[in-house]
Amino acid sequence: MRRPTSCSSSLLFILVLLFLSESWGQRLNTDNKKPSCDHCNQQLFCNCSHNGFTSVPSVTGSALSLDLSFNKITAVTNDDLTGHTQLKVLDLHGNGLAEIHPSAFDSLWSLEQLDLSYNQLTMLNYKWFSKLEALQQLNLLNNPYSYLGSPPVFGALVRLRKLALGGPSLNELRRGDLSGVTQLEELTVHANNLTSYDAGTLAHIWPLGHVTLSLHGPFLTNVTLAGAMIDDVSYPETPIILKDIHLIGVQSVQPFSKAAKRRIRYLTLHNVSVSDEAIVDLLVVLDGVPLTKLTIEDVTLTGEGWWEKASKTDHKSIDEFHIRNVVILDVYKFTSLLQLGFLLEYPRRVSVINAKVFVMPCLTSHLLKNLQYLDLSDNLLTDLTLVETLCGTTQTLMDIRVLNFSGNALKSLSTVSRLVTKFSKLTHLDISRTGYSFMPSSCPWPSTLRFLNISGAKFTAITPCLPKTLEVLDLSNNNLKDFTLLLPVLRELYLSGNKFLRLPSGLSFPNLQTLTIQSNTLNMFGKTDLQSYQRLENLQAGQNKFVCSCDFVSFVQLELRGGGGIELTDGVDSYICDSPFYLQGQPVDQVRLSVVMCHQVLFVSVSCGLALFVAILLSVVLWRIHAFWYLKMIWAWLKTKRNSRQRQQRRDKADTEALISFDAFVSYSERDAGWVENFLVPELEEPSESSSGTRSASHQPLTLCLHKRDFLPGQWIVDNIMNAIERSRRTVFILSENFVQSDWCRYELDFSHFWLFDGHATGEAAILILLEPLSKDDVPKRFYKLRKLMSSTTYLEWPQEDEKREEFWRSLRNALRGNDN
């Protein structure tokens, strides 16, 4: 017995193991199930960023753009991206990505943009990019790799046009590292900690469109290295941006001498700290260089502005000078710009943005002899200091064409209009983001003014202060509710961020081509609202709280499909339903409204017409089958029956025979009254003798109920009929063509019909007399029981021969008395 027991136990143990292994396998499959992301729009752009994914999620294989940034993806396996042959954009930056399988990107044949920046890639593998022949943009910034690697990483990227590389750990660049990269539109190199650079590493890239170099460390410790890099990328037509540099003394400026020799024309210094000595040395180094545009952004001035030592340098070629975001460490010791007259007299375009400028002295303005463009936005100018800056009514800056005073503390529109009136060449004026709240009734303006921006103010109404010469007007982000001013040559009008309830009338803008009125309080608009716009081509009216009515939805869908004459250029995502509630949040282009809602008048008209047709058709059918007659009879019968019951309750419990007053109720047509009165009544009611001269029982007079004689005056005719039938032993129907055509005969026949078949009498209670030949087919079909009665019951026919009439009367008397003989 032990052996079988042992076998059974072993078998059971194996089954348990199999079950557990299967369960564990299913659990492992569940635990290892690939996450999915379905945040894809109609353009197949999938935004899966900031979702906490730890691995590449499953996305539709037809995706064109995939954003996986700012997740927690630390590795990309060889099959994570398999099947995405149509993908053009892949963004993996900000993931902490440390490992990429060599063939992870092999299936991305169509990929054009790849972002691997801000990850933890300690080395670059050329195999990643070996199959990406369509790649045009590659970002490898801020990863902890210290060198680019060998063989050359970018050798297969024959179409590469934008390349960004480097980071805090990059310490060497060797000749040949960028082999295969022959031309670039943009090159960005973060080399703040670079310690080794082979001259010529970047020199073979040509043409080179735009270069950005971050060289904090080299400028401080190895100016030769910095000079070599600058020299490799310096071309007359290549704009150069140098970031994160400190210019302290003569030595720190030496790298610019390489660029000066290459006669560069465009130079930008970004995030730079500079002393007075360095500025002077830089101007000396660039002396005679055909530099046409000098831009300095995020600059910290550590000196006091004593730059007159460079006054003899030649910088006549500088056409544009832009400085933005200036910090002056000792602003109270900083001198004016008067000593820079040797620089200020040449530029035609000058921008001093966010530099805490509260005034530009009139003497400085006089130095700007060739100035055509002046941008003093985001400073501390007031109405009073603006008068000093523009020298009041003095003939200064007479060549100016563009003025930008946006973001300053200006409050008087009349002041600025009066100050700019003297500029006979002024075409553009930007005074947005100021403190204007009142618009005077009239304002002087130069006749040449075409573009005016007063957005971001506090206007509540528009007046004729605005010039009639405007072609572009921006009044966005005010508190306007209406616009009725005539502007005959206006081509573009921007009214976003106001409180418009409806579109302004197009009659005020006969030449308007572009209207932007987003983020207002518009509920809807349609074709009728736009009919007054004669030349409108582009409309941006999204981001409003739309009531999705039928007209509005159909109009917007037509315009979004390009079926109308006006193009909604802000896209389908800007038009969202706010009401009715069941459509709230739905894009207008996806709304489908029912015919009942959209064509109520037509629907009601068609429904009523159809209902009327059905009613007429039904009426005809009911008339054909005598349904109205049946209903009328039932109603009359019910009412009469109720009255009969009430009368019955008032009667005593006398014998039923005591209620009988007549031997027969005679129902006949008025046209047959002659026969009834001349033949029937005399024969039945008057005493008669038999042929033997004696009066037999069969010749006893009978009592007949006739409507002319026995109906009670003033009582409802139907009640009279019912009373007559109830109080008579028999009902005699005088049938003829006249009877069939008589309405009252029908009533009498009908009620007799109901009385007979309501359990009050038997079929023998009805006696049929045919005055003329009449078949059952001549009786109306609605009296189907009577027709049946004629088929099953013997009826009497009035004989035309006199000799047969005696037999007729005898048979009738017997029938009335109930005799069988």
C-alpha positions in Angstrom: 0.0 0.0 0.0 2.9 2.4 0.5 4.0 2.4 -3.2 0.6 3.6 -4.5 0.5 6.1 -1.8 3.9 7.4 -2.7 3.0 7.6 -6.4 -0.2 9.5 -5.6 1.7 11.9 -3.4 4.4 12.5 -6.1 1.7 13.1 -8.8 -0.1 15.5 -6.5 3.2 17.3 -5.8 3.9 17.6 -9.5 0.5 19.0 -10.3 0.9 21.6 -7.5 4.2 22.6 -8.9 2.8 23.0 -12.4 -0.1 25.1 -11.1 2.2 27.3 -9.1 4.6 27.7 -12.0 1.7 28.7 -14.3 0.4 31.1 -11.8 3.8 32.7 -11.3 4.3 32.9 -15.0 1.0 34.7 -15.5 1.9 37.0 -12.6 5.3 37.7 -14.2 3.6 38.4 -17.5 1.2 40.8 -15.8 3.9 42.5 -13.8 6.1 42.9 -16.9 3.2 44.1 -19.0 4.3 47.1 -21.1 2.6 50.4 -20.1 0.7 52.2 -22.7 0.1 55.9 -23.6 -2.9 57.1 -25.6 -2.4 60.8 -25.4 -2.3 61.3 -29.1 -4.1 64.0 -31.1 -5.5 63.9 -34.6 -2.1 64.9 -36.0 -0.6 61.8 -34.4 1.5 63.8 -32.0 1.7 61.8 -28.8 2.4 63.7 -25.6 3.5 61.2 -22.9 5.6 63.6 -20.9 5.4 63.9 -17.1 3.6 60.6 -16.7 6.1 58.8 -14.4 6.8 56.0 -16.9 9.8 53.8 -16.0 10.0 52.2 -19.4 9.1 53.2 -22.9 5.3 52.9 -23.1 3.3 51.3 -25.9 2.1 53.8 -28.4 0.3 53.6 -31.7 2.6 52.5 -34.5 1.4 55.3 -36.7 2.6 58.1 -34.4 4.6 60.9 -36.0 5.8 62.6 -32.8 6.5 61.0 -29.4 7.2 63.1 -26.4 8.6 61.0 -23.5 10.3 63.9 -21.7 10.4 64.2 -17.9 9.6 60.6 -17.0 11.7 58.0 -15.2 12.9 56.0 -18.2 16.4 54.8 -17.3 16.9 52.4 -20.2 15.7 51.8 -23.8 15.8 48.2 -25.0 16.2 46.9 -28.5 12.4 46.3 -29.0 11.0 49.3 -27.1 10.6 51.3 -30.4 10.1 48.5 -32.8 7.5 49.2 -35.4 7.7 53.0 -35.3 8.8 53.3 -38.8 6.8 56.5 -39.4 8.0 58.3 -36.3 9.6 61.7 -37.1 10.2 63.2 -33.7 11.4 61.5 -30.5 11.9 63.4 -27.3 13.6 61.6 -24.3 15.2 64.5 -22.5 15.0 64.8 -18.7 14.6 61.1 -17.9 17.7 60.1 -16.2 18.4 57.8 -19.1 21.6 55.8 -18.6 21.4 52.9 -21.0 20.4 52.6 -24.6 20.7 49.3 -26.5 22.9 49.6 -29.6 20.0 48.7 -31.9 17.3 50.6 -30.0 16.8 53.1 -32.8 17.3 50.8 -35.8 13.7 50.8 -36.8 13.3 54.6 -36.8 14.1 55.1 -40.5 12.0 58.2 -40.7 13.2 59.9 -37.6 14.1 63.6 -38.1 14.5 64.9 -34.6 16.0 63.2 -31.6 16.4 64.8 -28.1 18.5 62.9 -25.6 19.5 65.9 -23.5 19.6 66.1 -19.7 20.1 62.4 -19.1 22.8 60.2 -17.6 24.5 58.9 -20.7 28.2 58.4 -19.7 29.2 57.5 -23.2 27.9 57.8 -26.8 27.6 54.8 -29.1 27.9 55.3 -32.9 25.6 52.3 -33.4 22.7 54.3 -32.0 22.7 56.5 -35.0 23.9 54.1 -37.7 20.4 53.6 -39.2 19.1 57.2 -38.7 20.0 58.5 -42.2 17.0 60.9 -42.1 17.9 62.5 -38.8 18.2 66.3 -39.1 18.3 67.5 -35.5 20.2 65.8 -32.6 20.4 67.1 -29.0 22.9 65.5 -26.7 23.4 68.4 -24.2 24.1 68.0 -20.5 24.9 64.3 -20.3 27.9 63.1 -18.2 30.0 61.9 -21.1 33.6 63.3 -21.1 34.4 62.7 -24.8 32.5 61.9 -27.9 34.0 58.5 -28.5 35.5 56.5 -31.4 34.7 55.6 -34.1 33.0 58.9 -34.9 29.5 59.0 -33.5 27.9 61.1 -36.3 29.4 59.4 -39.3 26.1 58.1 -40.6 24.1 61.3 -40.1 24.5 62.7 -43.6 21.4 64.9 -43.3 22.2 66.4 -39.9 21.5 70.1 -39.8 21.2 71.0 -36.1 23.6 69.5 -33.5 23.8 70.3 -29.8 26.5 68.5 -27.7 28.5 68.9 -24.6 27.8 69.4 -20.9 29.5 69.8 -17.5 31.6 66.6 -18.0 32.9 67.2 -21.5 36.6 67.8 -21.1 38.1 67.0 -24.6 37.3 67.4 -28.3 39.5 65.6 -30.7 40.0 66.1 -34.4 37.7 63.7 -36.2 35.1 63.6 -33.4 32.7 65.3 -35.8 33.6 63.4 -38.9 30.7 63.0 -41.2 29.1 66.3 -40.2 29.7 68.5 -43.2 27.3 71.3 -42.9 25.0 72.6 -40.2 22.4 75.3 -39.7 22.9 75.3 -36.0 25.8 74.1 -33.8 25.7 74.3 -30.0 28.6 73.3 -27.9 28.6 73.4 -24.1 32.2 73.3 -23.1 32.4 75.2 -19.9 34.9 72.6 -18.4 36.8 71.8 -21.6 40.5 71.2 -21.0 41.6 69.8 -24.3 40.8 70.8 -27.8 42.4 69.9 -31.1 42.5 73.0 -33.4 40.5 72.3 -36.5 38.0 70.0 -34.8 35.1 72.3 -35.8 36.8 73.9 -38.8 35.7 71.4 -41.4 31.9 72.2 -40.9 30.9 74.5 -43.7 28.6 76.1 -44.4 27.8 76.9 -40.8 24.7 78.9 -40.1 24.6 79.7 -36.4 27.0 78.8 -33.6 26.6 78.9 -29.8 29.6 78.2 -27.6 29.5 78.0 -23.8 33.1 78.7 -22.7 33.1 79.7 -19.1 36.2 77.7 -18.1 38.4 78.3 -21.1 37.9 82.0 -20.9 39.1 82.0 -17.3 41.9 79.4 -17.5 42.8 78.7 -21.1 42.3 81.6 -23.5 44.3 79.8 -26.2 41.8 76.9 -26.2 38.9 79.4 -26.3 40.6 81.3 -29.2 41.1 78.1 -31.2 37.4 77.1 -30.9 36.3 80.6 -31.9 38.7 80.7 -34.8 37.3 77.3 -36.1 33.7 78.6 -36.3 34.3 82.3 -37.3 33.0 83.2 -40.7 31.8 86.6 -41.9 28.2 85.3 -42.5 28.0 83.1 -39.4 26.4 84.6 -36.3 28.3 83.6 -33.1 26.9 83.5 -29.6 29.3 83.2 -26.7 27.7 82.2 -23.4 28.7 82.1 -19.8 31.9 84.1 -20.1 33.6 86.6 -17.8 35.6 89.4 -19.3 37.8 90.9 -16.6 41.0 92.1 -18.1 43.0 92.2 -21.3 43.8 88.6 -21.3 40.2 87.5 -21.3 39.5 89.5 -24.4 42.3 87.9 -26.5 40.1 85.0 -27.9 38.1 87.7 -29.8 41.2 88.6 -31.8 40.8 85.4 -33.8 37.3 86.3 -34.7 38.4 89.8 -35.6 40.8 88.5 -38.1 38.1 86.4 -39.7 36.1 89.6 -40.0 32.9 88.4 -38.3 29.8 90.5 -38.7 27.4 89.2 -36.0 28.4 88.7 -32.4 26.2 88.0 -29.4 27.4 87.8 -25.8 25.0 86.0 -23.5 25.2 85.7 -19.7 28.4 87.8 -19.5 30.1 89.7 -16.7 32.3 92.6 -18.0 34.4 95.3 -16.4 35.3 98.7 -17.8 38.8 97.6 -18.8 37.4 94.6 -20.7 34.9 96.7 -22.6 37.6 99.1 -23.7 39.9 96.2 -24.7 37.1 94.5 -26.6 36.4 97.7 -28.5 40.1 98.0 -29.3 40.3 94.3 -30.5 37.3 94.8 -32.7 38.6 98.1 -34.1 38.0 98.2 -37.8 36.2 94.9 -37.9 33.1 95.1 -40.2 30.8 94.1 -37.2 27.3 95.1 -38.2 25.3 93.6 -35.3 26.3 93.5 -31.6 24.0 92.0 -29.1 24.6 91.7 -25.3 22.0 89.8 -23.2 22.0 89.1 -19.5 25.0 91.3 -18.8 26.4 92.4 -15.5 28.4 95.7 -15.6 31.0 95.7 -12.8 32.5 99.1 -13.7 31.3 102.7 -13.7 31.1 103.3 -17.4 34.5 104.9 -18.1 35.0 103.8 -21.6 36.4 106.9 -23.2 39.8 105.3 -23.8 38.2 103.5 -26.8 37.0 106.8 -28.3 39.5 106.6 -31.2 38.4 103.1 -32.4 36.6 102.8 -35.6 33.1 101.1 -35.4 31.3 102.8 -38.2 30.1 99.4 -39.5 27.9 98.8 -36.5 24.3 99.0 -37.7 22.5 97.3 -34.9 23.2 97.4 -31.2 21.0 95.5 -28.7 21.4 95.2 -25.0 18.9 93.3 -22.8 18.6 92.5 -19.1 21.3 94.7 -17.7 22.5 94.7 -14.1 24.8 97.6 -13.0 26.4 96.7 -9.7 27.0 100.3 -8.7 24.3 102.2 -10.5 24.8 105.4 -8.6 28.4 105.7 -9.8 27.7 104.8 -13.4 28.2 107.7 -15.8 26.0 108.7 -18.7 26.4 107.5 -22.2 27.6 110.9 -23.5 31.2 109.7 -23.8 30.0 106.9 -26.2 29.3 109.4 -28.9 31.9 107.6 -31.1 29.6 104.5 -31.0 26.1 106.1 -30.9 26.3 108.1 -34.1 26.5 105.1 -36.4 23.8 102.5 -35.5 20.4 102.7 -37.1 18.8 100.2 -34.7 19.3 100.4 -30.9 17.6 98.4 -28.2 18.0 98.9 -24.5 15.6 96.5 -22.9 15.0 95.8 -19.2 18.0 97.9 -18.3 16.2 100.0 -15.6 16.6 103.1 -17.7 14.4 105.9 -16.3 15.6 108.6 -18.7 17.8 109.0 -21.8 19.1 112.6 -21.7 18.2 114.7 -24.7 22.0 115.2 -25.3 22.4 111.5 -25.7 19.4 111.4 -28.1 21.1 114.1 -30.2 24.1 111.7 -30.6 21.8 109.1 -32.3 22.0 110.8 -35.7 21.3 107.8 -37.9 18.7 106.2 -35.6 15.7 104.6 -37.3 14.7 102.0 -34.7 14.6 102.7 -31.0 13.4 100.1 -28.4 13.3 101.2 -24.8 10.8 98.6 -23.6 10.5 97.3 -20.1 12.3 100.2 -18.4 11.3 102.9 -15.9 10.3 105.7 -18.3 7.5 108.1 -17.2 5.6 110.7 -19.2 7.9 113.4 -17.8 11.2 111.5 -18.6 9.8 110.5 -22.0 9.6 114.3 -22.8 13.3 114.6 -22.0 14.2 111.4 -23.9 12.5 112.7 -27.1 13.7 116.2 -26.5 10.1 117.7 -26.4 9.3 119.4 -29.7 13.0 119.9 -30.7 13.9 118.5 -34.0 15.7 115.3 -32.8 15.6 111.7 -34.1 14.0 112.9 -37.3 14.8 109.7 -39.2 13.1 107.5 -36.6 10.6 105.0 -38.1 10.0 102.6 -35.2 9.5 103.5 -31.5 8.9 100.9 -28.8 8.1 102.2 -25.3 6.1 99.2 -24.1 6.3 98.1 -20.5 7.0 101.5 -19.1 5.0 103.6 -16.6 3.3 105.8 -19.1 -0.1 107.2 -18.3 -1.0 110.0 -20.7 -1.8 109.0 -24.3 -2.2 112.6 -25.3 1.4 113.2 -24.2 3.0 110.5 -26.3 0.9 111.4 -29.3 2.0 115.0 -29.1 5.7 114.0 -28.7 5.7 111.7 -31.8 3.8 114.1 -34.0 7.1 115.7 -35.1 8.4 112.4 -36.5 7.5 112.7 -40.1 8.8 109.2 -41.0 7.4 107.3 -38.0 5.4 104.2 -39.1 5.4 101.9 -36.1 4.6 102.8 -32.5 4.5 100.3 -29.6 3.1 101.7 -26.3 1.7 98.4 -25.0 1.7 97.2 -21.4 1.5 100.8 -20.1 -0.9 102.5 -17.6 -3.2 104.1 -20.1 -6.8 104.1 -19.0 -8.4 107.1 -20.7 -8.5 107.9 -24.4 -9.0 111.6 -25.2 -11.5 112.6 -27.9 -8.8 113.7 -30.3 -5.0 113.2 -30.6 -2.4 114.5 -33.0 -0.4 111.8 -34.9 2.1 111.8 -37.7 0.4 111.2 -41.0 2.9 108.3 -41.7 1.8 106.2 -38.7 0.6 102.8 -39.9 1.2 100.4 -37.0 0.0 101.1 -33.5 0.1 98.8 -30.5 -1.8 99.8 -27.3 -2.4 96.3 -26.0 -2.3 95.5 -22.3 -3.7 98.9 -21.2 -6.9 99.7 -19.3 -9.1 101.3 -22.0 -12.9 100.8 -21.7 -13.9 102.8 -24.8 -12.6 103.8 -28.2 -12.6 107.4 -29.4 -11.6 109.3 -32.6 -8.2 109.7 -30.9 -7.0 106.8 -33.0 -5.4 107.9 -36.3 -7.3 107.1 -39.5 -4.1 106.1 -41.3 -3.6 102.9 -39.3 -3.2 99.7 -41.2 -2.4 97.5 -38.1 -4.0 98.1 -34.7 -3.5 96.0 -31.6 -5.9 96.7 -28.7 -5.6 93.3 -27.1 -6.0 92.8 -23.3 -8.0 95.9 -22.6 -11.6 96.2 -21.2 -13.3 97.1 -24.5 -16.9 96.0 -25.2 -17.5 97.7 -28.6 -15.7 99.2 -31.5 -17.5 101.6 -33.9 -14.7 103.9 -35.1 -14.2 104.1 -38.8 -10.7 103.1 -39.9 -10.8 103.0 -43.7 -7.4 101.6 -44.4 -7.0 99.1 -41.5 -5.9 95.7 -42.6 -5.2 93.9 -39.3 -7.1 94.3 -36.0 -6.2 92.5 -32.8 -8.9 92.6 -30.0 -8.1 89.4 -28.0 -8.5 89.6 -24.2 -11.3 92.1 -24.1 -15.1 91.9 -23.3 -16.7 91.8 -26.7 -20.1 90.1 -26.7 -20.3 90.1 -30.5 -18.0 90.8 -33.5 -17.6 94.5 -34.3 -19.4 95.6 -37.4 -17.3 95.2 -40.5 -18.7 98.4 -42.0 -16.1 100.3 -39.9 -13.2 98.4 -41.6 -13.8 98.1 -45.3 -10.3 96.9 -46.0 -9.8 94.6 -43.0 -8.1 91.2 -43.9 -7.2 89.8 -40.4 -9.3 89.9 -37.3 -8.2 88.4 -34.0 -10.7 88.4 -31.2 -9.8 85.5 -29.0 -10.5 85.2 -25.2 -13.5 87.6 -25.1 -17.0 86.9 -24.1 -18.3 85.8 -27.5 -21.1 83.2 -27.4 -21.4 82.6 -31.1 -21.0 84.1 -34.5 -22.0 83.2 -38.0 -22.2 84.1 -41.6 -24.5 87.0 -41.1 -22.0 88.6 -38.6 -19.2 88.4 -41.2 -21.2 89.6 -44.2 -20.3 93.2 -43.5 -16.6 92.4 -43.8 -15.8 92.9 -47.4 -12.2 91.6 -47.5 -11.8 89.5 -44.4 -9.6 86.5 -45.0 -8.2 85.4 -41.6 -10.2 85.1 -38.4 -9.1 84.0 -35.0 -12.0 83.9 -32.6 -11.2 80.8 -30.5 -10.9 80.5 -26.7 -14.3 82.0 -26.1 -17.3 80.5 -24.2 -19.3 79.3 -27.2 -22.9 78.3 -27.2 -22.9 75.5 -29.7 -26.1 76.2 -31.5 -26.8 74.6 -34.8 -26.0 77.6 -36.9 -22.7 78.2 -35.1 -21.6 74.6 -35.2 -22.4 74.2 -38.9 -20.7 77.5 -39.8 -17.5 76.8 -37.8 -17.2 73.3 -39.1 -17.6 74.6 -42.7 -14.9 77.2 -42.1 -12.5 74.8 -40.4 -12.8 72.5 -43.4 -12.0 75.5 -45.7 -15.4 75.5 -47.3 -16.1 79.1 -46.6 -14.4 82.3 -47.7 -12.7 83.0 -44.4 -10.0 80.9 -42.8 -10.0 80.2 -39.1 -6.3 80.3 -38.6 -6.2 79.5 -34.8 -7.0 75.9 -35.4 -9.7 73.4 -34.3 -8.5 73.2 -30.7 -9.4 76.8 -30.0 -13.1 76.3 -30.6 -14.6 74.5 -27.6 -18.2 74.3 -26.6 -19.1 75.9 -23.2 -22.9 75.2 -23.5 -25.3 73.4 -23.6 -24.0 71.3 -20.6 -24.0 68.0 -22.4 -21.6 69.4 -25.0 -19.3 71.3 -22.6 -15.7 70.7 -23.3 -16.2 69.2 -26.7 -14.3 70.6 -29.8 -16.8 72.3 -32.1 -15.5 70.3 -35.1 -16.5 67.0 -33.4 -20.0 68.1 -32.4 -22.9 66.3 -34.1 -26.3 67.8 -33.6 -29.6 66.1 -34.5 -31.9 67.2 -37.2 -34.6 67.8 -34.7 -32.5 70.4 -32.9 -31.0 72.0 -35.9 -34.1 72.3 -38.2 -37.0 72.7 -35.7 -39.2 74.8 -38.0 -38.7 72.3 -40.9 -39.1 69.4 -38.5 -42.3 70.8 -37.0 -43.6 71.6 -40.5 -42.8 68.2 -41.9 -44.1 66.5 -38.7 -47.3 68.5 -38.8 -47.7 67.8 -42.5 -47.0 64.2 -42.0 -49.3 64.0 -39.0 -52.1 65.8 -41.0 -51.6 63.4 -43.8 -51.7 60.4 -41.5 -54.8 61.9 -39.7 -56.6 62.4 -43.1 -55.5 58.9 -44.2 -56.6 57.4 -40.9 -59.9 59.4 -41.0 -60.6 58.0 -44.5 -59.8 54.5 -43.4 -61.9 54.9 -40.3 -64.7 56.4 -42.3 -64.5 53.5 -44.8 -64.8 51.0 -42.0 -67.4 53.1 -40.2 -65.2 53.5 -37.1 -66.7 56.9 -36.3 -70.2 55.4 -36.4 -69.1 52.6 -34.0 -67.6 55.1 -31.6 -70.7 57.3 -31.7 -72.9 54.3 -31.1 -70.9 53.1 -28.2 -70.9 56.5 -26.6 -74.6 56.9 -27.0 -75.2 53.3 -25.8 -73.1 53.8 -22.7 -74.8 57.0 -21.8 -78.3 55.5 -22.4 -77.4 52.4 -20.6 -76.3 54.4 -17.6 -79.6 56.3 -17.7 -81.5 53.0 -18.0 -79.7 51.7 -14.9 -80.6 54.8 -12.9 -84.2 54.4 -13.9 -84.1 50.7 -13.1 -82.8 51.5 -9.6 -85.7 53.8 -9.0 -88.2 51.2 -10.0 -89.8 48.8 -7.6 -89.0 45.2 -7.7 -92.1 44.6 -9.7 -92.3 41.8 -12.2 -90.6 42.4 -15.5 -93.9 41.8 -17.3 -95.3 44.8 -15.4 -92.8 47.0 -17.2 -94.0 46.0 -20.7 -96.3 48.6 -22.2 -96.2 47.6 -25.9 -96.4 44.5 -27.9 -94.0 45.9 -30.4 -91.9 48.9 -31.2 -92.0 49.7 -34.8 -88.9 51.1 -36.4 -89.4 52.5 -39.8 -88.3 55.2 -42.2 -90.4 58.4 -42.3 -90.8 57.7 -46.0 -92.5 54.4 -45.2 -94.9 56.1 -42.7 -97.7 55.7 -45.2 -97.5 52.0 -45.3 -97.2 51.8 -41.4 -100.2 54.1 -40.9 -102.4 52.8 -43.7 -101.6 49.1 -43.4 -99.7 48.0 -40.3 -101.5 50.1 -37.6 -105.1 49.4 -38.8 -104.4 45.8 -39.2 -102.7 45.1 -35.9 -104.3 47.7 -33.5 -107.9 47.8 -34.7 -110.1 44.8 -33.8 -110.8 42.5 -36.6 -112.9 39.3 -37.1 -112.0 36.1 -38.7 -113.8 34.8 -41.8 -116.2 32.8 -39.6 -117.4 36.1 -38.0 -115.9 35.3 -34.6 -112.9 37.1 -33.0 -110.2 34.6 -32.3 -107.2 35.1 -30.0 -105.0 35.6 -33.0 -107.1 38.6 -34.1 -107.0 40.4 -30.8 -105.7 44.0 -31.2 -102.0 44.7 -30.4 -100.4 47.7 -29.0 -97.7 49.3 -31.1 -95.1 51.9 -30.2 -94.7 54.5 -32.8 -92.2 57.3 -32.5 -94.6 59.9 -33.9 -97.3 59.0 -31.4 -95.6 57.5 -28.3 -92.2 59.3 -27.8 -92.2 61.7 -24.9 -91.8 65.3 -26.0 -88.7 67.1 -24.6 -86.8 63.9 -23.8 -83.6 63.0 -25.6 -84.4 61.1 -28.7 -81.9 58.3 -27.8 -83.6 57.9 -24.4 -87.0 57.7 -26.2 -85.7 55.0 -28.5 -84.2 53.0 -25.6 -87.3 53.3 -23.5 -89.5 52.2 -26.4 -87.3 49.1 -27.0 -87.2 48.3 -23.3 -91.0 48.6 -22.9 -91.8 46.5 -25.9 -91.9 42.7 -26.2 -90.8 42.8 -29.8 -89.1 45.2 -32.2 -90.4 45.3 -35.7 -88.0 46.7 -38.4 -89.7 47.8 -41.6 -86.8 47.3 -43.9 -86.5 49.1 -47.2 -84.1 51.2 -49.1 -85.5 54.2 -47.2 -84.8 52.5 -43.9 -81.2 51.9 -44.9 -80.8 55.5 -45.8 -82.4 56.9 -42.7 -80.1 58.1 -39.9 -82.8 57.6 -37.2 -83.6 54.2 -38.4 -80.0 53.4 -38.1 -80.1 54.6 -34.5 -83.2 52.5 -33.7 -81.6 49.5 -35.4 -78.3 50.1 -33.6 -79.9 50.3 -30.2 -82.0 47.4 -30.9 -78.9 45.6 -32.0 -77.2 46.5 -28.7 -80.3 45.5 -26.7 -80.5 42.2 -28.4 -76.9 41.3 -27.8 -76.5 42.8 -24.4 -78.4 39.9 -22.8 -81.8 41.7 -22.4 -83.6 39.7 -25.1 -83.2 36.8 -27.5 -83.0 36.9 -31.2 -86.8 36.3 -31.5 -87.4 39.8 -30.1 -86.6 41.3 -33.5 -89.0 40.9 -36.4 -87.9 41.9 -39.8 -90.4 43.0 -42.5 -89.1 43.6 -46.0 -91.3 46.1 -47.8 -89.3 45.5 -50.9 -86.8 43.0 -52.1 -83.7 43.6 -50.0 -80.8 41.3 -49.5 -78.5 41.2 -46.5 -75.8 42.7 -48.7 -77.9 45.9 -48.9 -77.7 46.2 -45.1 -74.7 48.3 -44.0 -71.7 46.2 -43.1 -71.4 47.8 -39.7 -74.5 45.9 -38.7 -72.7 42.7 -39.1 -74.8 41.0 -36.4 -78.0 42.1 -38.0 -76.7 40.8 -41.3 -76.0 37.5 -39.6 -79.5 37.6 -38.1 -80.9 38.0 -41.5 -79.0 34.9 -42.6 -80.1 32.8 -39.7 -83.6 34.2 -39.0 -86.8 34.0 -41.2 -88.1 37.4 -42.1 -91.4 38.4 -43.6 -91.8 39.9 -47.0 -94.7 42.2 -47.8 -96.5 40.6 -50.7 -97.5 42.7 -53.7 -100.5 40.4 -54.4 -103.6 41.0 -52.3 -104.4 37.3 -52.0 -101.2 36.6 -50.1 -101.5 39.5 -47.6 -103.9 37.5 -45.3 -101.2 35.0 -44.8 -98.7 37.7 -44.2 -100.8 39.3 -41.4 -101.4 36.0 -39.8 -97.7 35.2 -39.7 -96.9 38.6 -38.3 -99.5 38.3 -35.5 -98.2 34.9 -34.6 -94.7 36.3 -34.5 -95.7 39.2 -32.3 -97.6 36.9 -29.9 -94.8 34.4 -29.9 -96.8 31.6 -31.4 -95.0 28.8 -33.0 -97.8 27.8 -35.4 
